[in-house]
Amino acid sequence: MVPTPDPHVQIARKLQSMETAKVELVRQVADVLRAIQRGSEREMTQALGGVVAVSYFLANQLGLSLDAVDREGREALPRTLLSDALDAADVEVIARHLRSTR
């Protein structure tokens, strides 16, 4: 018979996992900024992919629906980016991509 893990230990592990994910998210964002400064497409792609992956991991650890995170991303895109008067065509490319992934 497998012993039941102590609930306090489970909570502590979950909290530690979330703290690690938060630190990793900040690290990934710093990697994105460094990669942009270097101009390395490969490094930028890797770092941005890391931001996405860690964001999903953290959302899952927080008990959030990944589908809801996707939905909020699609809805936030125009609010967030168009408010800065960015090129609407660029925003539409991203919106199309987000719609096609779900």
ABEGO torsion letter per residue (X at the ends): XBBBBBAAAAAAAAAAAAAAAAAAAAAAAAAAAAAAAAGBAAAAAAAAAAAAAAAAAAAAAAGBBAAAAAAAAAAAAAAAAAAAGBBAAAAAAAAAAAAAAX
